[in-house]
């Protein structure tokens, strides 16, 4: 089933607790409002303990980055993935690496934001893991609706980039220490 936006089950909380950011002049990002939309795993009994942050330009409504953030550092055999990275299965833009850096800084210096994401995850899992919860109907409707098509699979245009390969952005650094970091 994949990831579903937090606002789908909790519209009130999402509206009141949505993170917006206006980058300051002097950064590599335009100085306008960007919205961080949370999405969580909709698989029952999955304990992935992560959030997908979709960054949306509030002015143009364009999707500019998808950041995958795990609440704890990953353990083997997934330790090469990192705790936060640009999600390779979702579209990214030239601004994505700068938003990844901004998000890492934001989470490192704002414990309340990290705690809010963990709390939202717990709220989400309470519903997703309880088949008798009344809100389960909304999740089942998305899963069973024939009009909701699955997204087309992402087709890689070039060879797969390994974590120790040179970064395709041309920085000269390893992929795992650059755009994937």
MODELLER restraints for C-alpha pairs under 7 A, 6 or more apart:
rsr = mdl.restraints
at = mdl.atoms
rsr.add(forms.Gaussian(group=physical.xy_distance, feature=features.Distance(at['CA:1:A'], at['CA:42:A']), mean=6.13, stdev=0.5))
rsr.add(forms.Gaussian(group=physical.xy_distance, feature=features.Distance(at['CA:1:A'], at['CA:43:A']), mean=6.30, stdev=0.5))
rsr.add(forms.Gaussian(group=physical.xy_distance, feature=features.Distance(at['CA:1:A'], at['CA:143:A']), mean=6.54, stdev=0.5))
rsr.add(forms.Gaussian(group=physical.xy_distance, feature=features.Distance(at['CA:2:A'], at['CA:41:A']), mean=5.70, stdev=0.5))
rsr.add(forms.Gaussian(group=physical.xy_distance, feature=features.Distance(at['CA:2:A'], at['CA:42:A']), mean=5.84, stdev=0.5))
rsr.add(forms.Gaussian(group=physical.xy_distance, feature=features.Distance(at['CA:2:A'], at['CA:43:A']), mean=6.85, stdev=0.5))
rsr.add(forms.Gaussian(group=physical.xy_distance, feature=features.Distance(at['CA:3:A'], at['CA:39:A']), mean=5.63, stdev=0.5))
rsr.add(forms.Gaussian(group=physical.xy_distance, feature=features.Distance(at['CA:3:A'], at['CA:40:A']), mean=5.01, stdev=0.5))
rsr.add(forms.Gaussian(group=physical.xy_distance, feature=features.Distance(at['CA:3:A'], at['CA:41:A']), mean=4.43, stdev=0.5))
rsr.add(forms.Gaussian(group=physical.xy_distance, feature=features.Distance(at['CA:3:A'], at['CA:42:A']), mean=5.71, stdev=0.5))
rsr.add(forms.Gaussian(group=physical.xy_distance, feature=features.Distance(at['CA:4:A'], at['CA:39:A']), mean=5.04, stdev=0.5))
rsr.add(forms.Gaussian(group=physical.xy_distance, feature=features.Distance(at['CA:4:A'], at['CA:40:A']), mean=5.59, stdev=0.5))
rsr.add(forms.Gaussian(group=physical.xy_distance, feature=features.Distance(at['CA:4:A'], at['CA:41:A']), mean=6.53, stdev=0.5))
rsr.add(forms.Gaussian(group=physical.xy_distance, feature=features.Distance(at['CA:4:A'], at['CA:42:A']), mean=6.41, stdev=0.5))
rsr.add(forms.Gaussian(group=physical.xy_distance, feature=features.Distance(at['CA:5:A'], at['CA:38:A']), mean=5.73, stdev=0.5))
rsr.add(forms.Gaussian(group=physical.xy_distance, feature=features.Distance(at['CA:5:A'], at['CA:39:A']), mean=4.01, stdev=0.5))
rsr.add(forms.Gaussian(group=physical.xy_distance, feature=features.Distance(at['CA:5:A'], at['CA:40:A']), mean=6.44, stdev=0.5))
rsr.add(forms.Gaussian(group=physical.xy_distance, feature=features.Distance(at['CA:6:A'], at['CA:14:A']), mean=6.62, stdev=0.5))
rsr.add(forms.Gaussian(group=physical.xy_distance, feature=features.Distance(at['CA:6:A'], at['CA:38:A']), mean=5.55, stdev=0.5))
rsr.add(forms.Gaussian(group=physical.xy_distance, feature=features.Distance(at['CA:6:A'], at['CA:39:A']), mean=5.26, stdev=0.5))
rsr.add(forms.Gaussian(group=physical.xy_distance, feature=features.Distance(at['CA:6:A'], at['CA:40:A']), mean=6.57, stdev=0.5))
rsr.add(forms.Gaussian(group=physical.xy_distance, feature=features.Distance(at['CA:7:A'], at['CA:14:A']), mean=5.10, stdev=0.5))
rsr.add(forms.Gaussian(group=physical.xy_distance, feature=features.Distance(at['CA:18:A'], at['CA:36:A']), mean=6.79, stdev=0.5))
rsr.add(forms.Gaussian(group=physical.xy_distance, feature=features.Distance(at['CA:19:A'], at['CA:35:A']), mean=6.07, stdev=0.5))
rsr.add(forms.Gaussian(group=physical.xy_distance, feature=features.Distance(at['CA:19:A'], at['CA:36:A']), mean=5.39, stdev=0.5))
rsr.add(forms.Gaussian(group=physical.xy_distance, feature=features.Distance(at['CA:20:A'], at['CA:33:A']), mean=6.52, stdev=0.5))
rsr.add(forms.Gaussian(group=physical.xy_distance, feature=features.Distance(at['CA:20:A'], at['CA:34:A']), mean=5.53, stdev=0.5))
rsr.add(forms.Gaussian(group=physical.xy_distance, feature=features.Distance(at['CA:20:A'], at['CA:35:A']), mean=4.46, stdev=0.5))
rsr.add(forms.Gaussian(group=physical.xy_distance, feature=features.Distance(at['CA:20:A'], at['CA:36:A']), mean=6.05, stdev=0.5))
rsr.add(forms.Gaussian(group=physical.xy_distance, feature=features.Distance(at['CA:21:A'], at['CA:33:A']), mean=5.64, stdev=0.5))
rsr.add(forms.Gaussian(group=physical.xy_distance, feature=features.Distance(at['CA:21:A'], at['CA:34:A']), mean=5.26, stdev=0.5))
rsr.add(forms.Gaussian(group=physical.xy_distance, feature=features.Distance(at['CA:21:A'], at['CA:35:A']), mean=6.54, stdev=0.5))
rsr.add(forms.Gaussian(group=physical.xy_distance, feature=features.Distance(at['CA:22:A'], at['CA:31:A']), mean=5.76, stdev=0.5))
rsr.add(forms.Gaussian(group=physical.xy_distance, feature=features.Distance(at['CA:22:A'], at['CA:32:A']), mean=5.15, stdev=0.5))
rsr.add(forms.Gaussian(group=physical.xy_distance, feature=features.Distance(at['CA:22:A'], at['CA:33:A']), mean=4.60, stdev=0.5))
rsr.add(forms.Gaussian(group=physical.xy_distance, feature=features.Distance(at['CA:22:A'], at['CA:34:A']), mean=6.27, stdev=0.5))
rsr.add(forms.Gaussian(group=physical.xy_distance, feature=features.Distance(at['CA:23:A'], at['CA:29:A']), mean=6.29, stdev=0.5))
rsr.add(forms.Gaussian(group=physical.xy_distance, feature=features.Distance(at['CA:23:A'], at['CA:30:A']), mean=6.68, stdev=0.5))
rsr.add(forms.Gaussian(group=physical.xy_distance, feature=features.Distance(at['CA:23:A'], at['CA:31:A']), mean=5.01, stdev=0.5))
rsr.add(forms.Gaussian(group=physical.xy_distance, feature=features.Distance(at['CA:23:A'], at['CA:32:A']), mean=6.71, stdev=0.5))
rsr.add(forms.Gaussian(group=physical.xy_distance, feature=features.Distance(at['CA:24:A'], at['CA:31:A']), mean=5.67, stdev=0.5))
rsr.add(forms.Gaussian(group=physical.xy_distance, feature=features.Distance(at['CA:25:A'], at['CA:31:A']), mean=6.00, stdev=0.5))
rsr.add(forms.Gaussian(group=physical.xy_distance, feature=features.Distance(at['CA:28:A'], at['CA:98:A']), mean=6.73, stdev=0.5))
rsr.add(forms.Gaussian(group=physical.xy_distance, feature=features.Distance(at['CA:29:A'], at['CA:95:A']), mean=6.75, stdev=0.5))
rsr.add(forms.Gaussian(group=physical.xy_distance, feature=features.Distance(at['CA:33:A'], at['CA:57:A']), mean=6.48, stdev=0.5))
rsr.add(forms.Gaussian(group=physical.xy_distance, feature=features.Distance(at['CA:33:A'], at['CA:58:A']), mean=5.58, stdev=0.5))
rsr.add(forms.Gaussian(group=physical.xy_distance, feature=features.Distance(at['CA:34:A'], at['CA:55:A']), mean=6.46, stdev=0.5))
rsr.add(forms.Gaussian(group=physical.xy_distance, feature=features.Distance(at['CA:34:A'], at['CA:56:A']), mean=5.52, stdev=0.5))
rsr.add(forms.Gaussian(group=physical.xy_distance, feature=features.Distance(at['CA:34:A'], at['CA:57:A']), mean=4.61, stdev=0.5))
rsr.add(forms.Gaussian(group=physical.xy_distance, feature=features.Distance(at['CA:34:A'], at['CA:58:A']), mean=5.33, stdev=0.5))
rsr.add(forms.Gaussian(group=physical.xy_distance, feature=features.Distance(at['CA:35:A'], at['CA:55:A']), mean=5.61, stdev=0.5))
rsr.add(forms.Gaussian(group=physical.xy_distance, feature=features.Distance(at['CA:35:A'], at['CA:56:A']), mean=5.12, stdev=0.5))
rsr.add(forms.Gaussian(group=physical.xy_distance, feature=features.Distance(at['CA:35:A'], at['CA:57:A']), mean=6.46, stdev=0.5))
rsr.add(forms.Gaussian(group=physical.xy_distance, feature=features.Distance(at['CA:35:A'], at['CA:58:A']), mean=6.31, stdev=0.5))
rsr.add(forms.Gaussian(group=physical.xy_distance, feature=features.Distance(at['CA:36:A'], at['CA:53:A']), mean=5.82, stdev=0.5))
rsr.add(forms.Gaussian(group=physical.xy_distance, feature=features.Distance(at['CA:36:A'], at['CA:54:A']), mean=5.61, stdev=0.5))
rsr.add(forms.Gaussian(group=physical.xy_distance, feature=features.Distance(at['CA:36:A'], at['CA:55:A']), mean=4.68, stdev=0.5))
rsr.add(forms.Gaussian(group=physical.xy_distance, feature=features.Distance(at['CA:36:A'], at['CA:56:A']), mean=6.50, stdev=0.5))
rsr.add(forms.Gaussian(group=physical.xy_distance, feature=features.Distance(at['CA:37:A'], at['CA:53:A']), mean=5.52, stdev=0.5))
rsr.add(forms.Gaussian(group=physical.xy_distance, feature=features.Distance(at['CA:37:A'], at['CA:54:A']), mean=5.00, stdev=0.5))
rsr.add(forms.Gaussian(group=physical.xy_distance, feature=features.Distance(at['CA:37:A'], at['CA:55:A']), mean=6.32, stdev=0.5))
rsr.add(forms.Gaussian(group=physical.xy_distance, feature=features.Distance(at['CA:38:A'], at['CA:51:A']), mean=6.48, stdev=0.5))
rsr.add(forms.Gaussian(group=physical.xy_distance, feature=features.Distance(at['CA:38:A'], at['CA:52:A']), mean=5.81, stdev=0.5))
rsr.add(forms.Gaussian(group=physical.xy_distance, feature=features.Distance(at['CA:38:A'], at['CA:53:A']), mean=4.86, stdev=0.5))
rsr.add(forms.Gaussian(group=physical.xy_distance, feature=features.Distance(at['CA:38:A'], at['CA:54:A']), mean=6.45, stdev=0.5))
rsr.add(forms.Gaussian(group=physical.xy_distance, feature=features.Distance(at['CA:39:A'], at['CA:51:A']), mean=5.89, stdev=0.5))
rsr.add(forms.Gaussian(group=physical.xy_distance, feature=features.Distance(at['CA:39:A'], at['CA:52:A']), mean=5.09, stdev=0.5))
rsr.add(forms.Gaussian(group=physical.xy_distance, feature=features.Distance(at['CA:39:A'], at['CA:53:A']), mean=6.47, stdev=0.5))
rsr.add(forms.Gaussian(group=physical.xy_distance, feature=features.Distance(at['CA:40:A'], at['CA:51:A']), mean=5.36, stdev=0.5))
rsr.add(forms.Gaussian(group=physical.xy_distance, feature=features.Distance(at['CA:40:A'], at['CA:52:A']), mean=6.46, stdev=0.5))
rsr.add(forms.Gaussian(group=physical.xy_distance, feature=features.Distance(at['CA:40:A'], at['CA:121:A']), mean=6.82, stdev=0.5))
rsr.add(forms.Gaussian(group=physical.xy_distance, feature=features.Distance(at['CA:42:A'], at['CA:128:A']), mean=6.11, stdev=0.5))
rsr.add(forms.Gaussian(group=physical.xy_distance, feature=features.Distance(at['CA:44:A'], at['CA:128:A']), mean=5.51, stdev=0.5))
rsr.add(forms.Gaussian(group=physical.xy_distance, feature=features.Distance(at['CA:44:A'], at['CA:129:A']), mean=4.78, stdev=0.5))
rsr.add(forms.Gaussian(group=physical.xy_distance, feature=features.Distance(at['CA:45:A'], at['CA:129:A']), mean=5.62, stdev=0.5))
rsr.add(forms.Gaussian(group=physical.xy_distance, feature=features.Distance(at['CA:49:A'], at['CA:70:A']), mean=6.03, stdev=0.5))
rsr.add(forms.Gaussian(group=physical.xy_distance, feature=features.Distance(at['CA:49:A'], at['CA:71:A']), mean=5.94, stdev=0.5))
rsr.add(forms.Gaussian(group=physical.xy_distance, feature=features.Distance(at['CA:50:A'], at['CA:69:A']), mean=5.50, stdev=0.5))
rsr.add(forms.Gaussian(group=physical.xy_distance, feature=features.Distance(at['CA:50:A'], at['CA:70:A']), mean=4.15, stdev=0.5))
rsr.add(forms.Gaussian(group=physical.xy_distance, feature=features.Distance(at['CA:50:A'], at['CA:71:A']), mean=5.74, stdev=0.5))
rsr.add(forms.Gaussian(group=physical.xy_distance, feature=features.Distance(at['CA:51:A'], at['CA:68:A']), mean=6.08, stdev=0.5))
rsr.add(forms.Gaussian(group=physical.xy_distance, feature=features.Distance(at['CA:51:A'], at['CA:69:A']), mean=5.44, stdev=0.5))
rsr.add(forms.Gaussian(group=physical.xy_distance, feature=features.Distance(at['CA:51:A'], at['CA:70:A']), mean=6.54, stdev=0.5))
rsr.add(forms.Gaussian(group=physical.xy_distance, feature=features.Distance(at['CA:52:A'], at['CA:66:A']), mean=6.72, stdev=0.5))
rsr.add(forms.Gaussian(group=physical.xy_distance, feature=features.Distance(at['CA:52:A'], at['CA:67:A']), mean=5.70, stdev=0.5))
rsr.add(forms.Gaussian(group=physical.xy_distance, feature=features.Distance(at['CA:52:A'], at['CA:68:A']), mean=4.59, stdev=0.5))
rsr.add(forms.Gaussian(group=physical.xy_distance, feature=features.Distance(at['CA:52:A'], at['CA:69:A']), mean=6.28, stdev=0.5))
rsr.add(forms.Gaussian(group=physical.xy_distance, feature=features.Distance(at['CA:53:A'], at['CA:66:A']), mean=5.64, stdev=0.5))
rsr.add(forms.Gaussian(group=physical.xy_distance, feature=features.Distance(at['CA:53:A'], at['CA:67:A']), mean=5.02, stdev=0.5))
rsr.add(forms.Gaussian(group=physical.xy_distance, feature=features.Distance(at['CA:53:A'], at['CA:68:A']), mean=6.32, stdev=0.5))
rsr.add(forms.Gaussian(group=physical.xy_distance, feature=features.Distance(at['CA:54:A'], at['CA:65:A']), mean=5.93, stdev=0.5))
rsr.add(forms.Gaussian(group=physical.xy_distance, feature=features.Distance(at['CA:54:A'], at['CA:66:A']), mean=4.55, stdev=0.5))
rsr.add(forms.Gaussian(group=physical.xy_distance, feature=features.Distance(at['CA:54:A'], at['CA:67:A']), mean=6.48, stdev=0.5))
rsr.add(forms.Gaussian(group=physical.xy_distance, feature=features.Distance(at['CA:55:A'], at['CA:63:A']), mean=5.98, stdev=0.5))
rsr.add(forms.Gaussian(group=physical.xy_distance, feature=features.Distance(at['CA:55:A'], at['CA:64:A']), mean=5.64, stdev=0.5))
rsr.add(forms.Gaussian(group=physical.xy_distance, feature=features.Distance(at['CA:55:A'], at['CA:65:A']), mean=5.09, stdev=0.5))
rsr.add(forms.Gaussian(group=physical.xy_distance, feature=features.Distance(at['CA:55:A'], at['CA:66:A']), mean=6.20, stdev=0.5))
rsr.add(forms.Gaussian(group=physical.xy_distance, feature=features.Distance(at['CA:56:A'], at['CA:62:A']), mean=5.61, stdev=0.5))
rsr.add(forms.Gaussian(group=physical.xy_distance, feature=features.Distance(at['CA:56:A'], at['CA:63:A']), mean=4.55, stdev=0.5))
rsr.add(forms.Gaussian(group=physical.xy_distance, feature=features.Distance(at['CA:56:A'], at['CA:64:A']), mean=5.80, stdev=0.5))
rsr.add(forms.Gaussian(group=physical.xy_distance, feature=features.Distance(at['CA:57:A'], at['CA:63:A']), mean=6.43, stdev=0.5))
rsr.add(forms.Gaussian(group=physical.xy_distance, feature=features.Distance(at['CA:57:A'], at['CA:64:A']), mean=6.75, stdev=0.5))
rsr.add(forms.Gaussian(group=physical.xy_distance, feature=features.Distance(at['CA:64:A'], at['CA:92:A']), mean=6.05, stdev=0.5))
rsr.add(forms.Gaussian(group=physical.xy_distance, feature=features.Distance(at['CA:64:A'], at['CA:93:A']), mean=5.47, stdev=0.5))
rsr.add(forms.Gaussian(group=physical.xy_distance, feature=features.Distance(at['CA:64:A'], at['CA:95:A']), mean=6.53, stdev=0.5))
rsr.add(forms.Gaussian(group=physical.xy_distance, feature=features.Distance(at['CA:64:A'], at['CA:96:A']), mean=6.24, stdev=0.5))
rsr.add(forms.Gaussian(group=physical.xy_distance, feature=features.Distance(at['CA:65:A'], at['CA:91:A']), mean=6.93, stdev=0.5))
rsr.add(forms.Gaussian(group=physical.xy_distance, feature=features.Distance(at['CA:65:A'], at['CA:92:A']), mean=4.94, stdev=0.5))
rsr.add(forms.Gaussian(group=physical.xy_distance, feature=features.Distance(at['CA:65:A'], at['CA:93:A']), mean=6.32, stdev=0.5))
rsr.add(forms.Gaussian(group=physical.xy_distance, feature=features.Distance(at['CA:65:A'], at['CA:96:A']), mean=4.77, stdev=0.5))
rsr.add(forms.Gaussian(group=physical.xy_distance, feature=features.Distance(at['CA:65:A'], at['CA:99:A']), mean=6.98, stdev=0.5))
rsr.add(forms.Gaussian(group=physical.xy_distance, feature=features.Distance(at['CA:66:A'], at['CA:86:A']), mean=5.89, stdev=0.5))
rsr.add(forms.Gaussian(group=physical.xy_distance, feature=features.Distance(at['CA:66:A'], at['CA:87:A']), mean=5.64, stdev=0.5))
rsr.add(forms.Gaussian(group=physical.xy_distance, feature=features.Distance(at['CA:66:A'], at['CA:90:A']), mean=6.38, stdev=0.5))
rsr.add(forms.Gaussian(group=physical.xy_distance, feature=features.Distance(at['CA:66:A'], at['CA:92:A']), mean=6.55, stdev=0.5))
rsr.add(forms.Gaussian(group=physical.xy_distance, feature=features.Distance(at['CA:67:A'], at['CA:84:A']), mean=6.95, stdev=0.5))
rsr.add(forms.Gaussian(group=physical.xy_distance, feature=features.Distance(at['CA:67:A'], at['CA:85:A']), mean=5.77, stdev=0.5))
rsr.add(forms.Gaussian(group=physical.xy_distance, feature=features.Distance(at['CA:67:A'], at['CA:86:A']), mean=4.65, stdev=0.5))
rsr.add(forms.Gaussian(group=physical.xy_distance, feature=features.Distance(at['CA:67:A'], at['CA:87:A']), mean=5.53, stdev=0.5))
rsr.add(forms.Gaussian(group=physical.xy_distance, feature=features.Distance(at['CA:67:A'], at['CA:100:A']), mean=6.54, stdev=0.5))
rsr.add(forms.Gaussian(group=physical.xy_distance, feature=features.Distance(at['CA:68:A'], at['CA:84:A']), mean=5.57, stdev=0.5))
rsr.add(forms.Gaussian(group=physical.xy_distance, feature=features.Distance(at['CA:68:A'], at['CA:85:A']), mean=5.44, stdev=0.5))
rsr.add(forms.Gaussian(group=physical.xy_distance, feature=features.Distance(at['CA:68:A'], at['CA:86:A']), mean=6.08, stdev=0.5))
rsr.add(forms.Gaussian(group=physical.xy_distance, feature=features.Distance(at['CA:68:A'], at['CA:87:A']), mean=5.53, stdev=0.5))
rsr.add(forms.Gaussian(group=physical.xy_distance, feature=features.Distance(at['CA:69:A'], at['CA:83:A']), mean=5.86, stdev=0.5))
rsr.add(forms.Gaussian(group=physical.xy_distance, feature=features.Distance(at['CA:69:A'], at['CA:84:A']), mean=4.42, stdev=0.5))
rsr.add(forms.Gaussian(group=physical.xy_distance, feature=features.Distance(at['CA:69:A'], at['CA:85:A']), mean=6.78, stdev=0.5))
rsr.add(forms.Gaussian(group=physical.xy_distance, feature=features.Distance(at['CA:70:A'], at['CA:83:A']), mean=5.12, stdev=0.5))
rsr.add(forms.Gaussian(group=physical.xy_distance, feature=features.Distance(at['CA:70:A'], at['CA:84:A']), mean=6.32, stdev=0.5))
rsr.add(forms.Gaussian(group=physical.xy_distance, feature=features.Distance(at['CA:72:A'], at['CA:83:A']), mean=6.76, stdev=0.5))
rsr.add(forms.Gaussian(group=physical.xy_distance, feature=features.Distance(at['CA:73:A'], at['CA:82:A']), mean=6.88, stdev=0.5))
rsr.add(forms.Gaussian(group=physical.xy_distance, feature=features.Distance(at['CA:73:A'], at['CA:83:A']), mean=5.05, stdev=0.5))
rsr.add(forms.Gaussian(group=physical.xy_distance, feature=features.Distance(at['CA:74:A'], at['CA:82:A']), mean=6.58, stdev=0.5))
rsr.add(forms.Gaussian(group=physical.xy_distance, feature=features.Distance(at['CA:74:A'], at['CA:83:A']), mean=6.19, stdev=0.5))
rsr.add(forms.Gaussian(group=physical.xy_distance, feature=features.Distance(at['CA:82:A'], at['CA:181:A']), mean=6.81, stdev=0.5))
rsr.add(forms.Gaussian(group=physical.xy_distance, feature=features.Distance(at['CA:84:A'], at['CA:181:A']), mean=6.80, stdev=0.5))
rsr.add(forms.Gaussian(group=physical.xy_distance, feature=features.Distance(at['CA:85:A'], at['CA:100:A']), mean=6.98, stdev=0.5))
rsr.add(forms.Gaussian(group=physical.xy_distance, feature=features.Distance(at['CA:85:A'], at['CA:180:A']), mean=5.31, stdev=0.5))
rsr.add(forms.Gaussian(group=physical.xy_distance, feature=features.Distance(at['CA:85:A'], at['CA:181:A']), mean=5.38, stdev=0.5))
rsr.add(forms.Gaussian(group=physical.xy_distance, feature=features.Distance(at['CA:86:A'], at['CA:100:A']), mean=6.76, stdev=0.5))
rsr.add(forms.Gaussian(group=physical.xy_distance, feature=features.Distance(at['CA:86:A'], at['CA:180:A']), mean=5.91, stdev=0.5))
rsr.add(forms.Gaussian(group=physical.xy_distance, feature=features.Distance(at['CA:89:A'], at['CA:154:A']), mean=6.47, stdev=0.5))
rsr.add(forms.Gaussian(group=physical.xy_distance, feature=features.Distance(at['CA:97:A'], at['CA:179:A']), mean=5.93, stdev=0.5))
rsr.add(forms.Gaussian(group=physical.xy_distance, feature=features.Distance(at['CA:107:A'], at['CA:113:A']), mean=6.45, stdev=0.5))
rsr.add(forms.Gaussian(group=physical.xy_distance, feature=features.Distance(at['CA:107:A'], at['CA:114:A']), mean=5.80, stdev=0.5))
rsr.add(forms.Gaussian(group=physical.xy_distance, feature=features.Distance(at['CA:127:A'], at['CA:133:A']), mean=6.01, stdev=0.5))
rsr.add(forms.Gaussian(group=physical.xy_distance, feature=features.Distance(at['CA:127:A'], at['CA:135:A']), mean=6.64, stdev=0.5))
rsr.add(forms.Gaussian(group=physical.xy_distance, feature=features.Distance(at['CA:127:A'], at['CA:136:A']), mean=6.49, stdev=0.5))
rsr.add(forms.Gaussian(group=physical.xy_distance, feature=features.Distance(at['CA:128:A'], at['CA:136:A']), mean=6.68, stdev=0.5))
rsr.add(forms.Gaussian(group=physical.xy_distance, feature=features.Distance(at['CA:142:A'], at['CA:148:A']), mean=6.71, stdev=0.5))
rsr.add(forms.Gaussian(group=physical.xy_distance, feature=features.Distance(at['CA:163:A'], at['CA:174:A']), mean=6.79, stdev=0.5))
rsr.add(forms.Gaussian(group=physical.xy_distance, feature=features.Distance(at['CA:163:A'], at['CA:175:A']), mean=5.25, stdev=0.5))
rsr.add(forms.Gaussian(group=physical.xy_distance, feature=features.Distance(at['CA:163:A'], at['CA:176:A']), mean=4.61, stdev=0.5))
rsr.add(forms.Gaussian(group=physical.xy_distance, feature=features.Distance(at['CA:164:A'], at['CA:174:A']), mean=5.30, stdev=0.5))
rsr.add(forms.Gaussian(group=physical.xy_distance, feature=features.Distance(at['CA:164:A'], at['CA:175:A']), mean=6.08, stdev=0.5))
rsr.add(forms.Gaussian(group=physical.xy_distance, feature=features.Distance(at['CA:164:A'], at['CA:176:A']), mean=6.37, stdev=0.5))
rsr.add(forms.Gaussian(group=physical.xy_distance, feature=features.Distance(at['CA:165:A'], at['CA:174:A']), mean=5.51, stdev=0.5))
rsr.add(forms.Gaussian(group=physical.xy_distance, feature=features.Distance(at['CA:165:A'], at['CA:175:A']), mean=5.79, stdev=0.5))
rsr.add(forms.Gaussian(group=physical.xy_distance, feature=features.Distance(at['CA:166:A'], at['CA:172:A']), mean=6.01, stdev=0.5))
rsr.add(forms.Gaussian(group=physical.xy_distance, feature=features.Distance(at['CA:166:A'], at['CA:173:A']), mean=5.77, stdev=0.5))
rsr.add(forms.Gaussian(group=physical.xy_distance, feature=features.Distance(at['CA:166:A'], at['CA:174:A']), mean=4.55, stdev=0.5))
rsr.add(forms.Gaussian(group=physical.xy_distance, feature=features.Distance(at['CA:166:A'], at['CA:175:A']), mean=5.50, stdev=0.5))
rsr.add(forms.Gaussian(group=physical.xy_distance, feature=features.Distance(at['CA:167:A'], at['CA:173:A']), mean=5.91, stdev=0.5))
rsr.add(forms.Gaussian(group=physical.xy_distance, feature=features.Distance(at['CA:167:A'], at['CA:174:A']), mean=5.32, stdev=0.5))
rsr.add(forms.Gaussian(group=physical.xy_distance, feature=features.Distance(at['CA:167:A'], at['CA:175:A']), mean=4.06, stdev=0.5))
rsr.add(forms.Gaussian(group=physical.xy_distance, feature=features.Distance(at['CA:167:A'], at['CA:178:A']), mean=6.58, stdev=0.5))
rsr.add(forms.Gaussian(group=physical.xy_distance, feature=features.Distance(at['CA:167:A'], at['CA:179:A']), mean=6.99, stdev=0.5))
